[in-house]
Amino acid sequence: MSLGILGTKLGMTQIFDEEGRAIPVTVVQAGPCTVTQIKTKQTDGYAAIQVGYDEVKPKALNKPELGHLAKSSAPPLRHLREYRLDNSAEFELGGQLKVDIFSPGQIIDVSGNTIGRGFAGYQKRHNFKRGPMSHGSKNHRLPGSTGPGTTPGRTFPGKRMAGRYGGTRVTIRKLQVVRVDLDRNLILIKGAVPGKPGTLLSIIPTNKVGR
C-alpha cells in the first residue's frame, strides 16, 4: 500500500556522477496526475485514491468517463489508476500529484507493458537450444516432441511452445531514483524499464525488503 504516480517513458541516456562514472538512466515524464476519486473504508471498504494522467480532447472519452471526471473538476484524462493507501483522508479531490513525492536515492518499482515482438518461435521466445546445423539435419529450429505417445497421450497445458511474445505487463523491482526534475516533471531512473518510448508506466515505492 503506497502512493504512486503515472508517467510516460521518454527514452534512455546516461549521466555522470561526482566521481565521473557513467550511469545509464531511463528518463520518465511523470505527472502531474490529478486525484479523480478518493475511496475510504467507510464508503468502499478500503482506502485508496484514483489518479488520472494524460489530458486528451473530450471526444476521446465517452459520457460515463467524462461524468466521472467532472465530479473532481478534472480535465479529460486518458489513463486512470488506483493506488491503495493506509489513509486517504490527507488527499483532496482534484488535487495534483507531482514528481516531488519521490526523492533521489529512493528505491522504486516500475510497471509497464513490454515491447510486443509478435509471433515468435521456440528459440526466441523461450531460449531453447536449436537442433544440429549439419547437412541432412531436418531439425534446425523445430520443437521436437511435445507430449507422451501413450497415456495420457496429449500435450499438457502450459507447455512452452511458439506463440505471441512480449506485450505483457511486467514489474521491474528495486530500481533507484537518480534525479528528480520538478520543473519539467522528469524522473531519472537507474537502469532500464519496460516498454518502448511512449509506454505508460506506473511508479511506486518498492514494497519488497531484503534481497
Residue pairs with C-beta under 8 A, 6 or more apart in sequence:
1 84
1 85
1 86
1 207
2 83
2 85
2 204
2 205
2 207
3 49
3 83
3 85
3 97
3 101
3 204
3 205
4 81
4 83
4 202
4 203
4 204
4 205
5 30
5 31
5 33
5 51
5 97
5 98
5 99
5 101
5 102
5 202
5 203
5 204
6 30
6 31
6 33
6 51
6 53
6 54
6 79
6 81
6 200
6 201
6 202
6 203
7 28
7 29
7 30
7 31
7 53
7 187
7 200
7 201
7 203
8 28
8 29
8 30
8 54
8 198
8 199
8 200
8 201
9 26
9 27
9 28
9 112
9 193
9 195
9 196
9 197
9 198
9 199
9 201
10 27
10 28
10 29
10 186
10 197
11 26
11 27
11 197
12 24
12 25
12 26
12 27
12 192
13 24
13 25
13 27
14 22
14 23
14 24
14 25
15 22
15 23
15 25
15 178
15 179
15 188
16 22
16 23
17 23
23 178
23 190
24 190
24 191
24 192
25 178
25 179
25 188
25 189
25 190
25 191
26 188
26 189
26 191
26 192
26 193
27 186
27 187
27 188
28 110
28 186
28 187
28 188
28 189
28 193
28 201
28 203
29 185
29 186
30 99
30 185
30 186
30 187
30 201
30 203
31 53
31 96
31 97
31 98
31 99
31 185
32 96
32 97
32 98
32 185
33 51
33 52
33 53
33 96
33 97
33 98
34 51
34 52
34 53
34 72
34 74
34 75
34 77
34 94
34 95
34 96
34 97
35 49
35 50
35 51
35 72
35 91
35 92
35 93
35 94
35 95
35 96
35 97
36 50
36 51
36 52
36 68
36 69
36 71
36 72
36 74
36 77
36 80
36 93
37 49
37 50
37 68
37 71
37 72
37 82
37 93
38 48
38 49
38 50
38 88
38 91
38 92
38 93
39 46
39 47
39 48
39 49
39 50
39 82
39 88
40 47
40 88
40 89
41 47
46 84
47 84
47 85
47 86
47 87
47 88
47 89
48 82
48 83
48 84
48 85
48 88
49 82
49 83
49 85
49 88
49 91
50 80
50 81
50 82
50 83
51 80
51 81
51 82
51 83
51 97
52 69
52 74
52 77
52 79
52 80
53 77
53 78
53 79
53 80
53 81
53 200
54 77
54 78
54 79
54 200
55 75
55 76
55 77
55 78
56 76
56 77
56 78
57 76
58 66
58 76
60 76
60 78
61 69
61 76
61 78
65 76
66 76
69 75
69 76
69 77
71 93
72 93
72 94
73 93
73 94
74 94
79 200
81 202
83 204
98 182
98 185
99 180
99 181
99 182
99 185
99 186
99 187
100 180
100 182
102 108
102 177
102 180
102 187
102 203
102 205
103 177
103 180
104 177
104 178
104 179
104 180
105 176
105 177
106 176
106 177
106 205
107 174
107 175
107 176
107 177
107 205
107 206
108 174
108 175
108 176
108 177
108 189
108 203
108 204
108 205
108 206
109 171
109 172
109 173
109 174
109 175
109 203
109 204
109 205
109 206
109 207
109 208
110 171
110 172
110 175
110 189
110 193
110 194
110 201
110 202
110 203
111 169
111 170
111 171
111 172
111 194
111 201
111 202
111 203
111 204
112 169
112 170
112 193
112 194
112 195
112 199
112 200
112 201
112 202
113 167
113 168
113 169
113 170
113 194
113 195
113 199
113 200
114 166
114 167
114 168
114 169
114 170
114 194
114 195
115 166
115 167
115 194
115 195
115 196
116 164
116 165
116 166
116 167
117 124
117 165
117 166
117 167
118 164
118 165
118 166
119 162
119 163
119 164
119 165
120 162
120 163
120 164
120 165
121 141
121 162
122 128
122 141
122 143
122 160
122 161
122 162
123 129
123 130
123 141
124 165
125 160
125 162
125 163
125 165
126 160
128 143
128 160
130 140
130 141
131 137
131 139
131 140
131 141
131 142
131 144
132 139
132 140
133 140
143 161
143 162
146 155
146 159
146 161
147 153
147 154
147 155
147 156
147 159
148 154
169 194
170 194
172 191
172 192
172 193
172 194
173 206
173 208
174 206
174 208
175 189
175 190
175 191
175 193
176 189
176 190
176 191
177 187
177 188
177 189
177 190
178 188
178 189
178 190
179 186
179 187
179 188
180 186
180 187
180 188
181 187
181 188
187 203
189 203
193 201
194 201
195 201
